[in-house]
Amino acid sequence: MELLKLLRPHQWVKNGFVFVGLLFSDVGDDWKLRGSVLLAAAGFCLMSSCVYALNDVLDRNADRAHPLKRKRPLASGTVSTGQAYALAVACGTAGLALGAAASANVAAILLAYLALNLAYGAGLKNIVILDVFLIAAGFMLRIFAGTWGVNIVPSYWLLLCGLLLTVFLGFAKRRAELMASDGNGSDGAGQRAVLYDYTPALLDTMMAISAAGVIVSYSLYSVSPDTIALHRTDKLIYTLPFVLYGLFRYIFLVHRRGGEDPAWTLLSDAHMLVVVALWLGVTLWLIR
């Protein structure tokens, strides 16, 4: 059970970004292509677990000073560093094998994801603003794996929307972490060093800008002539209310309940689950 906690399987929901290209493309009955996307997603699940295990090894001393993270397997001492390294190698190897089964490009993207996270954990996470863009880059690599990695050409509007959404989630995560401290990052106990460079007003501004960007880019994508021609419908704009509600609900959760873990915020809030299900259901109904 402790080793399973180290893998953080609830975080695998983030790998849903791999399916974005498949959802918004016209692949017909190409089940081989769909299988490749599924393999890419599975590869990302295992590679992300590899990264979580390695990060927990690096952060175990700092985690012991954090009120919540001290309960993690490595910080609490229920899992040894040797076990964590072994699990990371096993997950990384298996994830890379699954990615290679999808395509050589997916395998390369998985290696890039691993390198990105190693650099992030080695110190880039302490550089203000860059830290959030690196988090967003990890999500964008997921989108690339499910598009270019399997020869699906993504819409540039969709890529822009994905980038802005992941930047929003990154700044929202930092806002929640700041709230978990004394409100301005000054207590420092178990907190990220980069929080000293952020203020609530700064993060609220960045969240507002990126959320507005998501709304505009998604709206423009849904009414784009290319989108209408591809999906043979001009009704995608009617899914915008679900996007608006989801963004506003997430901002509410960050300010009222915290939200350092986007995956857990999504999985533990009934409103978020319902609005995502409705958005997905209506989108599939309109474009299929």
Secondary structure, DSSP 8 states (H G I E B T S, - for coil): -HHHHHH-GGGGGGGGGGGHHHHTS--TT-HHHHHHHHHHHHHHHHHHHHHHHHHHHHHHHHHTTSTTGGGSHHHHTSS-HHHHHHHHHHHHHHHHHHHHHH-HHHHHHHHHHHHHHHHHHHTGGGSTTHHHHHHHHHHHHHHHHTTGGGT----HHHHHHHHHHHHHHHHHHHHHHHHHTTSSS-S-TT--GGGGG--HHHHHHHHHHHHHHHHHHHHHHHH-HHHHHHHT-S-GGGGHHHHHHHHHHHHHHHHHH--S-HHHHHHH-HHHHHHHHHHHHHHHHHH-
